[in-house]
Amino acid sequence: MRHEALITGYFEGTLTAEQQRTFEQLIGADADFAREVEFQREVRQAIALSERARLKQLLRNREQKQHNASPRLRWWIGAAAAVLLVVGGGTWLWLRTSSAPALYAEYYQAYPNTVMPTVRGETSESTAQAAFQAYDQADYANAEKLFGKLYRDTQEPYSLLYRGVSFLELGRFADADSVLAQYPTDAPLYAYACWYRALALLRLDERKQARGLLEELAKGRTPHGQTAHELLSRL
C-alpha cells in the first residue's frame, strides 16, 4: 500500500521533519490517506483493548480454578498461568511500557461533532457550518483554519476544541497544545479540551505536563476520569 512506511512512522514517532511535513500535506489533501490513517488508529486501539480483555479473562479463570482445586493442583495451575501470562501477555507488557507515540495512538480518538445542531448566529453561521462540514469530511487542514476564524469572530470556546483536535489529526501536536491551552476552565467541554491537550503533550513526550492534566481529570467526575486514571498508571 502507498505511504505505508509513512503511516507506520507516524504511529511509532519515528518520522523525520521532512517526513512529518509530507504526512501533514497528505492528510490535508488526500482523503484516502486520511481515511487509512484513521483506520489504522482504530485497529491499533482495538488490538490493545482486545489484549487487555483477554488477559483479564485469563486472570479471572485462573483465580476461579485455584479456588476450586486441591492445594497441590492450585500450585500447578498457578505455575501454568504464570507461564501463559509471560508468553501470552507479551503484547500487554509491551503496551504497558510502550513509547509516548504508541500510548497516544492507543488512547486517541477524534472528538465527534456534537455542536453543530446547536450553532446559532446570523454572521457566524456560515463559517461554523463550513468548519464543521470540513471537520466531518476529515478535511482537517481547512477545518483548523475555519475554526480559527470562527474563534476570532465569535470567541466561542468550542471552536478552540475542534481546532485543537484538527491539529492533532494533522500531526501538529505543538499547535494543538497551544490552541487547547487557551480553553477557558469554566466553559462547557473543558474536560474534553483538557483530555486532548494531555494527549498532545504526551505525543510531544512532555510527560510531566501531561500527567498534571490527567491528574486533574482523574480527580473529578469527568467523562475521561477513569481513562485518565488508567493512562496515568502507564506513564
JOCOR-V295397 format. One record per helix or strand. SS is the DSSP state (h for helix, s for strand). FROM is the first residue (numbers start at 0). TO is the last residue. Records with the same first field share a line. If there is no record, write none. Layout:
# JOCOR-V295397
SS->FROM-TO + FROM-TO
This chain:
# JOCOR-V295397
h->3-11 + 16-28 + 30-67 + 70-87 + 89-95 + 99-106 + 115-117 + 124-135 + 139-153 + 156-168 + 172-179 + 189-202 + 206-218 + 224-231
